[in-house]
Amino acid sequence: MTQSYFKMQRVEISWPQNPMRFSASNGGFSGFVIASFSDKDLVEMGRRLRAFTGSPGDLFIFKDGGPEWLEPEESYYLYLKIAASDSTGHFHIEFDARRHDSYPHYLGHQCRLSLDADTAAINRLGQLLETFADETYVELHWVPEGGRLFTNDQLQAGDSP
């Protein structure tokens, strides 16, 4: 089984805000969606996740997209929920990505999965998101044990997992 991960990659398409390919895997299943994230969204997401302490009240929800965002035949939805699952610093992460568009290979694409992480892993994800808001970086890779940001130069040089 492969490792659980989140990845964000900047993509070059004409959308009103920062279009990014957001993908996730729980080690058995994986999926992706192209969604909009403003730099402000990334900083706010990161700030909130870095503040997690592992207490039962820790909760983060991010939703973006929906059928009304684009034409009905071209829509997406991203739902990300990170919540404390107990009082000992364990978190449950839910990822729900849906895409419907005119490309035959994307029609009805949907992925819903979950994975677990500890407080330190959630805090690291927060730090990565805040730093990723700097457009110097084009790719973010996060696994519960760590993570890394990449520039175009690094990716072109083959410096990617």
TIRO-2110 file (N, C-alpha, C; in Angstrom, 1 decimal):
// TIRO-2110
0.8, -1.2, 0.0, N, 1, A
0.0, 0.0, 0.0, CA, 1, A
0.9, 1.2, 0.0, C, 1, A
0.5, 2.3, -0.8, N, 2, A
1.3, 3.5, -0.8, CA, 2, A
0.9, 4.4, 0.4, C, 2, A
1.7, 5.4, 0.6, N, 3, A
1.6, 6.3, 1.7, CA, 3, A
0.4, 7.3, 1.5, C, 3, A
-0.2, 7.8, 2.6, N, 4, A
-1.2, 8.8, 2.5, CA, 4, A
-0.5, 10.1, 2.2, C, 4, A
-1.2, 11.0, 1.4, N, 5, A
-0.6, 12.3, 1.0, CA, 5, A
-1.6, 13.3, 0.6, C, 5, A
-1.2, 14.6, 0.6, N, 6, A
-1.9, 15.7, -0.1, CA, 6, A
-0.9, 16.3, -1.0, C, 6, A
-1.3, 16.7, -2.2, N, 7, A
-0.5, 17.5, -3.1, CA, 7, A
-1.3, 18.7, -3.6, C, 7, A
-0.7, 19.8, -3.8, N, 8, A
-1.2, 20.9, -4.5, CA, 8, A
-0.3, 21.4, -5.5, C, 8, A
-0.8, 21.6, -6.8, N, 9, A
0.1, 22.0, -7.9, CA, 9, A
-0.6, 23.2, -8.6, C, 9, A
0.1, 24.2, -8.8, N, 10, A
-0.4, 25.4, -9.5, CA, 10, A
-0.5, 24.9, -11.0, C, 10, A
-1.6, 25.3, -11.6, N, 11, A
-1.9, 24.9, -13.0, CA, 11, A
-2.1, 26.2, -13.8, C, 11, A
-1.8, 26.2, -15.1, N, 12, A
-2.0, 27.4, -15.9, CA, 12, A
-3.2, 27.2, -16.8, C, 12, A
-4.3, 27.7, -16.3, N, 13, A
-5.5, 27.8, -17.0, CA, 13, A
-6.2, 29.1, -16.7, C, 13, A
-7.1, 29.5, -17.5, N, 14, A
-7.8, 30.8, -17.3, CA, 14, A
-9.0, 30.7, -16.3, C, 14, A
-8.8, 31.0, -15.1, N, 15, A
-9.8, 31.0, -14.1, CA, 15, A
-9.7, 32.3, -13.3, C, 15, A
-10.7, 32.7, -12.7, N, 16, A
-10.7, 34.0, -11.9, CA, 16, A
-9.6, 34.1, -10.8, C, 16, A
-9.4, 33.0, -10.1, N, 17, A
-8.4, 32.9, -9.1, CA, 17, A
-7.4, 31.9, -9.4, C, 17, A
-6.4, 31.7, -8.4, N, 18, A
-5.4, 30.7, -8.5, CA, 18, A
-5.9, 29.3, -8.7, C, 18, A
-5.9, 28.8, -10.0, N, 19, A
-6.3, 27.4, -10.1, CA, 19, A
-5.2, 26.4, -9.7, C, 19, A
-5.6, 25.4, -8.9, N, 20, A
-4.6, 24.4, -8.4, CA, 20, A
-5.2, 23.0, -8.5, C, 20, A
-4.4, 22.1, -8.8, N, 21, A
-4.8, 20.7, -8.8, CA, 21, A
-4.5, 20.2, -7.4, C, 21, A
-5.6, 19.8, -6.7, N, 22, A
-5.5, 19.4, -5.3, CA, 22, A
-5.8, 17.9, -5.3, C, 22, A
-4.8, 17.1, -4.9, N, 23, A
-5.0, 15.6, -4.9, CA, 23, A
-4.7, 15.1, -3.5, C, 23, A
-5.3, 13.9, -3.3, N, 24, A
-5.1, 13.3, -2.0, CA, 24, A
-5.2, 11.8, -2.1, C, 24, A
-4.6, 11.1, -1.2, N, 25, A
-4.6, 9.6, -1.1, CA, 25, A
-4.6, 9.2, 0.3, C, 25, A
-5.3, 8.1, 0.6, N, 26, A
-5.2, 7.5, 1.9, CA, 26, A
-4.4, 6.2, 1.9, C, 26, A
-3.6, 6.0, 0.8, N, 27, A
-2.8, 4.8, 0.7, CA, 27, A
-3.4, 3.8, -0.1, C, 27, A
-4.7, 3.8, -0.2, N, 28, A
-5.5, 2.8, -1.0, CA, 28, A
-6.2, 3.4, -2.2, C, 28, A
-6.8, 4.6, -1.9, N, 29, A
-7.5, 5.3, -3.0, CA, 29, A
-7.0, 6.7, -3.1, C, 29, A
-7.2, 7.3, -4.3, N, 30, A
-6.7, 8.6, -4.5, CA, 30, A
-7.6, 9.3, -5.5, C, 30, A
-7.6, 10.7, -5.4, N, 31, A
-8.4, 11.4, -6.3, CA, 31, A
-7.9, 12.9, -6.4, C, 31, A
-8.5, 13.6, -7.3, N, 32, A
-8.0, 15.0, -7.4, CA, 32, A
-9.2, 15.9, -8.0, C, 32, A
-9.0, 17.2, -7.8, N, 33, A
-9.9, 18.1, -8.4, CA, 33, A
-9.1, 19.4, -8.7, C, 33, A
-9.4, 20.1, -9.7, N, 34, A
-8.8, 21.4, -9.9, CA, 34, A
-9.8, 22.4, -9.3, C, 34, A
-9.3, 23.2, -8.4, N, 35, A
-10.1, 24.2, -7.6, CA, 35, A
-9.4, 25.5, -7.5, C, 35, A
-10.1, 26.5, -7.1, N, 36, A
-9.5, 27.8, -6.9, CA, 36, A
-9.1, 28.1, -5.5, C, 36, A
-7.9, 28.5, -5.3, N, 37, A
-7.4, 28.9, -4.0, CA, 37, A
-6.7, 30.3, -4.1, C, 37, A
-7.2, 31.3, -3.4, N, 38, A
-6.5, 32.6, -3.4, CA, 38, A
-5.3, 32.5, -2.4, C, 38, A
-4.3, 33.3, -2.6, N, 39, A
-3.2, 33.4, -1.6, CA, 39, A
-3.7, 33.6, -0.2, C, 39, A
-4.8, 34.4, -0.1, N, 40, A
-5.4, 34.7, 1.2, CA, 40, A
-6.0, 33.4, 1.8, C, 40, A
-6.6, 32.6, 0.9, N, 41, A
-7.2, 31.3, 1.4, CA, 41, A
-6.1, 30.4, 2.0, C, 41, A
-5.0, 30.3, 1.2, N, 42, A
-3.9, 29.5, 1.7, CA, 42, A
-3.3, 29.9, 3.0, C, 42, A
-3.1, 31.2, 3.1, N, 43, A
-2.5, 31.8, 4.4, CA, 43, A
-3.5, 31.5, 5.5, C, 43, A
-4.8, 31.7, 5.3, N, 44, A
-5.8, 31.5, 6.4, CA, 44, A
-5.9, 30.0, 6.7, C, 44, A
-5.9, 29.2, 5.7, N, 45, A
-5.9, 27.7, 6.0, CA, 45, A
-4.7, 27.3, 6.8, C, 45, A
-3.5, 27.8, 6.4, N, 46, A
-2.3, 27.5, 7.1, CA, 46, A
-2.3, 28.0, 8.5, C, 46, A
-2.7, 29.2, 8.7, N, 47, A
-2.7, 29.8, 10.0, CA, 47, A
-3.6, 29.0, 11.0, C, 47, A
-4.8, 28.6, 10.5, N, 48, A
-5.7, 27.9, 11.3, CA, 48, A
-5.2, 26.5, 11.7, C, 48, A
-4.5, 25.8, 10.7, N, 49, A
-4.0, 24.5, 11.0, CA, 49, A
-2.8, 24.5, 11.9, C, 49, A
-2.0, 25.5, 11.8, N, 50, A
-0.8, 25.7, 12.6, CA, 50, A
-1.2, 25.9, 14.1, C, 50, A
-2.4, 26.4, 14.3, N, 51, A
-2.9, 26.7, 15.6, CA, 51, A
-3.5, 25.5, 16.3, C, 51, A
-3.7, 24.4, 15.6, N, 52, A
-4.3, 23.2, 16.2, CA, 52, A
-3.4, 22.8, 17.4, C, 52, A
-4.1, 22.4, 18.5, N, 53, A
-3.4, 21.9, 19.7, CA, 53, A
-3.6, 20.5, 20.0, C, 53, A
-4.5, 19.8, 19.3, N, 54, A
-4.9, 18.4, 19.6, CA, 54, A
-6.0, 18.3, 20.5, C, 54, A
-6.7, 19.4, 20.8, N, 55, A
-7.8, 19.4, 21.7, CA, 55, A
-9.1, 18.9, 20.9, C, 55, A
-10.1, 18.4, 21.6, N, 56, A
-11.2, 17.9, 21.0, CA, 56, A
-12.0, 18.9, 20.1, C, 56, A
-11.9, 20.2, 20.4, N, 57, A
-12.6, 21.2, 19.7, CA, 57, A
-11.9, 21.7, 18.4, C, 57, A
-10.7, 21.1, 18.1, N, 58, A
-10.0, 21.5, 16.9, CA, 58, A
-10.8, 21.1, 15.6, C, 58, A
-11.2, 22.0, 14.8, N, 59, A
-12.0, 21.7, 13.6, CA, 59, A
-11.7, 22.7, 12.5, C, 59, A
-11.5, 22.2, 11.3, N, 60, A
-11.3, 23.0, 10.1, CA, 60, A
-12.1, 22.5, 9.0, C, 60, A
-12.8, 23.3, 8.3, N, 61, A
-13.6, 22.9, 7.1, CA, 61, A
-13.4, 23.9, 6.0, C, 61, A
-13.1, 23.4, 4.8, N, 62, A
-12.9, 24.2, 3.6, CA, 62, A
-13.8, 23.7, 2.5, C, 62, A
-14.6, 24.6, 1.9, N, 63, A
-15.4, 24.2, 0.8, CA, 63, A
-15.2, 25.1, -0.3, C, 63, A
-15.2, 24.6, -1.5, N, 64, A
-15.0, 25.5, -2.7, CA, 64, A
-15.7, 24.9, -3.9, C, 64, A
-16.3, 25.7, -4.7, N, 65, A
-16.9, 25.3, -5.9, CA, 65, A
-18.4, 24.9, -5.7, C, 65, A
-18.9, 24.2, -6.7, N, 66, A
-20.3, 23.8, -6.6, CA, 66, A
-20.9, 24.0, -8.0, C, 66, A
-22.1, 23.5, -8.2, N, 67, A
-22.7, 23.5, -9.5, CA, 67, A
-23.0, 24.9, -10.0, C, 67, A
-23.2, 25.9, -9.1, N, 68, A
-23.5, 27.3, -9.6, CA, 68, A
-22.2, 28.0, -10.0, C, 68, A
-21.0, 27.5, -9.7, N, 69, A
-19.8, 28.3, -10.0, CA, 69, A
-19.5, 28.4, -11.5, C, 69, A
-19.7, 27.3, -12.2, N, 70, A
-19.5, 27.3, -13.7, CA, 70, A
-20.8, 26.8, -14.3, C, 70, A
-20.8, 26.7, -15.6, N, 71, A
-21.9, 26.1, -16.3, CA, 71, A
-22.3, 24.7, -15.7, C, 71, A
-23.5, 24.3, -15.7, N, 72, A
-23.9, 23.0, -15.2, CA, 72, A
-23.0, 21.9, -15.7, C, 72, A
-22.6, 21.9, -17.0, N, 73, A
-21.8, 20.8, -17.5, CA, 73, A
-20.4, 20.9, -17.2, C, 73, A
-20.0, 22.0, -16.5, N, 74, A
-18.6, 22.2, -16.1, CA, 74, A
-18.5, 22.7, -14.6, C, 74, A
-18.5, 21.8, -13.7, N, 75, A
-18.5, 22.2, -12.3, CA, 75, A
-17.6, 21.4, -11.4, C, 75, A
-17.2, 21.9, -10.3, N, 76, A
-16.4, 21.1, -9.4, CA, 76, A
-16.8, 21.4, -8.0, C, 76, A
-16.4, 20.6, -7.0, N, 77, A
-16.7, 20.8, -5.6, CA, 77, A
-15.5, 20.2, -4.8, C, 77, A
-15.0, 20.9, -3.9, N, 78, A
-14.0, 20.4, -3.0, CA, 78, A
-14.4, 20.6, -1.5, C, 78, A
-14.3, 19.6, -0.7, N, 79, A
-14.7, 19.6, 0.7, CA, 79, A
-13.5, 19.0, 1.4, C, 79, A
-13.0, 19.7, 2.4, N, 80, A
-11.9, 19.3, 3.2, CA, 80, A
-12.2, 19.5, 4.6, C, 80, A
-12.3, 18.5, 5.5, N, 81, A
-12.6, 18.6, 6.9, CA, 81, A
-11.5, 18.0, 7.7, C, 81, A
-10.9, 18.7, 8.6, N, 82, A
-9.9, 18.2, 9.5, CA, 82, A
-10.4, 18.4, 11.0, C, 82, A
-10.6, 17.3, 11.7, N, 83, A
-11.2, 17.4, 13.0, CA, 83, A
-10.5, 16.4, 14.0, C, 83, A
-10.4, 16.9, 15.2, N, 84, A
-9.9, 16.0, 16.3, CA, 84, A
-10.8, 14.8, 16.4, C, 84, A
-10.1, 13.6, 16.5, N, 85, A
-10.9, 12.4, 16.6, CA, 85, A
-10.9, 11.9, 18.0, C, 85, A
-10.0, 12.4, 18.9, N, 86, A
-10.0, 12.1, 20.3, CA, 86, A
-9.3, 13.2, 21.1, C, 86, A
-9.1, 13.0, 22.3, N, 87, A
-8.4, 14.0, 23.2, CA, 87, A
-6.9, 13.8, 23.3, C, 87, A
-6.3, 12.9, 22.5, N, 88, A
-4.9, 12.6, 22.6, CA, 88, A
-4.1, 13.1, 21.3, C, 88, A
-4.7, 14.1, 20.6, N, 89, A
-4.0, 14.7, 19.5, CA, 89, A
-4.1, 13.9, 18.1, C, 89, A
-5.1, 13.1, 18.0, N, 90, A
-5.3, 12.4, 16.7, CA, 90, A
-6.4, 13.1, 15.9, C, 90, A
-6.2, 13.2, 14.6, N, 91, A
-7.1, 13.9, 13.7, CA, 91, A
-7.6, 13.0, 12.6, C, 91, A
-8.8, 13.2, 12.2, N, 92, A
-9.4, 12.5, 11.1, CA, 92, A
-9.6, 13.6, 10.0, C, 92, A
-9.1, 13.2, 8.8, N, 93, A
-9.2, 14.2, 7.6, CA, 93, A
-10.1, 13.6, 6.6, C, 93, A
-11.1, 14.3, 6.2, N, 94, A
-12.1, 13.9, 5.1, CA, 94, A
-11.8, 14.8, 3.9, C, 94, A
-11.7, 14.1, 2.7, N, 95, A
-11.5, 14.7, 1.5, CA, 95, A
-12.6, 14.3, 0.5, C, 95, A
-13.3, 15.2, -0.1, N, 96, A
-14.4, 14.9, -1.0, CA, 96, A
-14.1, 15.8, -2.2, C, 96, A
-13.9, 15.2, -3.4, N, 97, A
-13.6, 16.0, -4.6, CA, 97, A
-14.6, 15.5, -5.7, C, 97, A
-15.2, 16.4, -6.4, N, 98, A
-16.1, 16.1, -7.5, CA, 98, A
-15.9, 17.0, -8.7, C, 98, A
-15.9, 16.4, -9.8, N, 99, A
-15.7, 17.1, -11.0, CA, 99, A
-16.6, 16.6, -12.1, C, 99, A
-17.3, 17.5, -12.8, N, 100, A
-18.1, 17.2, -13.9, CA, 100, A
-17.8, 18.2, -15.0, C, 100, A
-17.4, 17.7, -16.1, N, 101, A
-17.2, 18.6, -17.2, CA, 101, A
-17.4, 17.9, -18.6, C, 101, A
-17.1, 18.7, -19.6, N, 102, A
-17.4, 18.2, -20.9, CA, 102, A
-16.4, 17.2, -21.5, C, 102, A
-15.3, 16.9, -20.7, N, 103, A
-14.3, 16.0, -21.2, CA, 103, A
-14.8, 14.6, -20.8, C, 103, A
-14.8, 13.7, -21.7, N, 104, A
-15.4, 12.3, -21.4, CA, 104, A
-14.6, 11.6, -20.3, C, 104, A
-13.3, 11.8, -20.2, N, 105, A
-12.6, 11.1, -19.1, CA, 105, A
-12.8, 11.7, -17.7, C, 105, A
-13.5, 12.8, -17.6, N, 106, A
-13.8, 13.4, -16.3, CA, 106, A
-15.2, 13.3, -15.9, C, 106, A
-16.1, 13.0, -16.8, N, 107, A
-17.5, 12.9, -16.5, CA, 107, A
-17.8, 12.1, -15.2, C, 107, A
-18.4, 12.8, -14.3, N, 108, A
-18.8, 12.1, -13.1, CA, 108, A
-17.7, 11.7, -12.1, C, 108, A
-16.5, 12.3, -12.3, N, 109, A
-15.4, 12.0, -11.4, CA, 109, A
-15.7, 12.4, -10.0, C, 109, A
-15.5, 11.5, -9.1, N, 110, A
-15.8, 11.8, -7.7, CA, 110, A
-14.8, 10.9, -6.8, C, 110, A
-14.3, 11.5, -5.8, N, 111, A
-13.5, 10.8, -4.9, CA, 111, A
-13.8, 11.2, -3.5, C, 111, A
-14.1, 10.3, -2.6, N, 112, A
-14.3, 10.6, -1.2, CA, 112, A
-13.4, 9.7, -0.4, C, 112, A
-12.5, 10.2, 0.4, N, 113, A
-11.7, 9.4, 1.2, CA, 113, A
-11.3, 10.0, 2.5, C, 113, A
-10.8, 9.3, 3.4, N, 114, A
-10.3, 9.8, 4.7, CA, 114, A
-9.0, 9.2, 5.1, C, 114, A
-8.3, 10.0, 5.9, N, 115, A
-7.0, 9.5, 6.5, CA, 115, A
-6.8, 10.1, 7.9, C, 115, A
-5.9, 9.6, 8.6, N, 116, A
-5.6, 10.1, 9.9, CA, 116, A
-4.2, 10.7, 10.1, C, 116, A
-4.1, 11.6, 11.0, N, 117, A
-2.8, 12.2, 11.3, CA, 117, A
-2.8, 12.7, 12.7, C, 117, A
-1.6, 13.0, 13.2, N, 118, A
-1.5, 13.6, 14.5, CA, 118, A
-1.3, 15.1, 14.5, C, 118, A
-1.3, 15.7, 15.7, N, 119, A
-1.3, 17.2, 15.8, CA, 119, A
-0.1, 17.8, 15.0, C, 119, A
1.1, 17.2, 15.2, N, 120, A
2.3, 17.7, 14.6, CA, 120, A
2.2, 17.7, 13.1, C, 120, A
1.6, 16.6, 12.5, N, 121, A
1.4, 16.5, 11.1, CA, 121, A
0.5, 17.6, 10.6, C, 121, A
-0.6, 17.9, 11.3, N, 122, A
-1.5, 19.0, 10.9, CA, 122, A
-0.8, 20.3, 11.0, C, 122, A
0.0, 20.5, 12.0, N, 123, A
0.7, 21.8, 12.1, CA, 123, A
1.7, 22.0, 11.0, C, 123, A
2.4, 20.9, 10.6, N, 124, A
3.3, 21.0, 9.4, CA, 124, A
2.5, 21.3, 8.1, C, 124, A
1.4, 20.7, 8.0, N, 125, A
0.6, 21.0, 6.8, CA, 125, A
0.2, 22.5, 6.8, C, 125, A
-0.1, 23.0, 7.9, N, 126, A
-0.4, 24.5, 8.0, CA, 126, A
0.7, 25.3, 7.6, C, 126, A
1.9, 25.0, 8.1, N, 127, A
3.1, 25.8, 7.8, CA, 127, A
3.4, 25.7, 6.3, C, 127, A
3.2, 24.5, 5.7, N, 128, A
3.4, 24.4, 4.2, CA, 128, A
2.5, 25.2, 3.4, C, 128, A
1.2, 25.2, 3.9, N, 129, A
0.2, 26.0, 3.2, CA, 129, A
0.5, 27.5, 3.2, C, 129, A
0.9, 28.0, 4.4, N, 130, A
1.2, 29.4, 4.5, CA, 130, A
2.4, 29.8, 3.6, C, 130, A
3.4, 29.0, 3.6, N, 131, A
4.6, 29.2, 2.7, CA, 131, A
4.3, 29.1, 1.3, C, 131, A
3.4, 28.1, 0.9, N, 132, A
3.0, 27.9, -0.5, CA, 132, A
2.3, 29.1, -1.1, C, 132, A
1.7, 30.0, -0.2, N, 133, A
1.0, 31.2, -0.8, CA, 133, A
2.0, 32.1, -1.5, C, 133, A
3.3, 31.9, -1.2, N, 134, A
4.3, 32.7, -1.9, CA, 134, A
4.4, 32.0, -3.3, C, 134, A
4.1, 32.7, -4.3, N, 135, A
4.0, 32.1, -5.7, CA, 135, A
5.4, 31.6, -6.2, C, 135, A
6.4, 31.7, -5.4, N, 136, A
7.7, 31.1, -5.8, CA, 136, A
7.6, 29.6, -6.0, C, 136, A
6.7, 29.1, -5.2, N, 137, A
6.5, 27.6, -5.1, CA, 137, A
5.4, 27.2, -6.1, C, 137, A
5.5, 26.1, -6.8, N, 138, A
4.5, 25.6, -7.7, CA, 138, A
3.9, 24.3, -7.3, C, 138, A
4.5, 23.6, -6.3, N, 139, A
4.0, 22.3, -5.9, CA, 139, A
4.2, 22.2, -4.4, C, 139, A
3.2, 21.6, -3.7, N, 140, A
3.3, 21.3, -2.3, CA, 140, A
3.0, 19.8, -2.1, C, 140, A
3.9, 19.1, -1.4, N, 141, A
3.7, 17.6, -1.1, CA, 141, A
3.7, 17.5, 0.4, C, 141, A
2.6, 16.9, 0.9, N, 142, A
2.5, 16.6, 2.4, CA, 142, A
2.2, 15.2, 2.6, C, 142, A
2.9, 14.6, 3.6, N, 143, A
2.6, 13.3, 4.1, CA, 143, A
2.6, 13.4, 5.6, C, 143, A
1.9, 12.6, 6.3, N, 144, A
1.8, 12.7, 7.8, CA, 144, A
3.2, 12.9, 8.5, C, 144, A
4.2, 12.3, 7.9, N, 145, A
5.6, 12.4, 8.5, CA, 145, A
6.4, 13.6, 8.1, C, 145, A
5.9, 14.4, 7.1, N, 146, A
6.7, 15.5, 6.7, CA, 146, A
6.0, 16.2, 5.5, C, 146, A
6.8, 16.9, 4.7, N, 147, A
6.3, 17.6, 3.6, CA, 147, A
7.4, 18.5, 2.9, C, 147, A
7.1, 19.0, 1.8, N, 148, A
8.1, 19.7, 1.0, CA, 148, A
7.4, 20.6, 0.0, C, 148, A
8.0, 21.8, -0.3, N, 149, A
7.6, 22.7, -1.4, CA, 149, A
8.6, 22.6, -2.5, C, 149, A
8.1, 22.8, -3.7, N, 150, A
9.0, 22.8, -4.9, CA, 150, A
8.8, 24.0, -5.8, C, 150, A
9.9, 24.5, -6.3, N, 151, A
9.9, 25.5, -7.3, CA, 151, A
9.9, 24.9, -8.7, C, 151, A
9.7, 25.7, -9.7, N, 152, A
9.8, 25.2, -11.1, CA, 152, A
11.2, 24.6, -11.4, C, 152, A
12.2, 25.4, -11.0, N, 153, A
13.6, 24.9, -11.2, CA, 153, A
13.8, 23.6, -10.6, C, 153, A
13.4, 23.3, -9.4, N, 154, A
13.6, 22.0, -8.7, CA, 154, A
12.9, 20.9, -9.5, C, 154, A
11.6, 21.2, -9.9, N, 155, A
10.9, 20.1, -10.7, CA, 155, A
11.6, 19.8, -12.0, C, 155, A
12.0, 20.9, -12.7, N, 156, A
12.7, 20.7, -14.0, CA, 156, A
14.0, 19.9, -13.8, C, 156, A
14.6, 20.1, -12.7, N, 157, A
15.9, 19.4, -12.4, CA, 157, A
15.7, 18.0, -11.9, C, 157, A
14.4, 17.6, -11.8, N, 158, A
14.1, 16.2, -11.4, CA, 158, A
14.1, 16.0, -9.9, C, 158, A
14.0, 17.1, -9.2, N, 159, A
14.0, 17.0, -7.7, CA, 159, A
12.6, 17.0, -7.2, C, 159, A
12.0, 15.8, -7.4, N, 160, A
10.6, 15.6, -6.9, CA, 160, A
10.5, 14.1, -6.6, C, 160, A
9.6, 13.8, -5.6, N, 161, A
9.5, 12.4, -5.2, CA, 161, A
8.8, 11.6, -6.2, C, 161, A
END
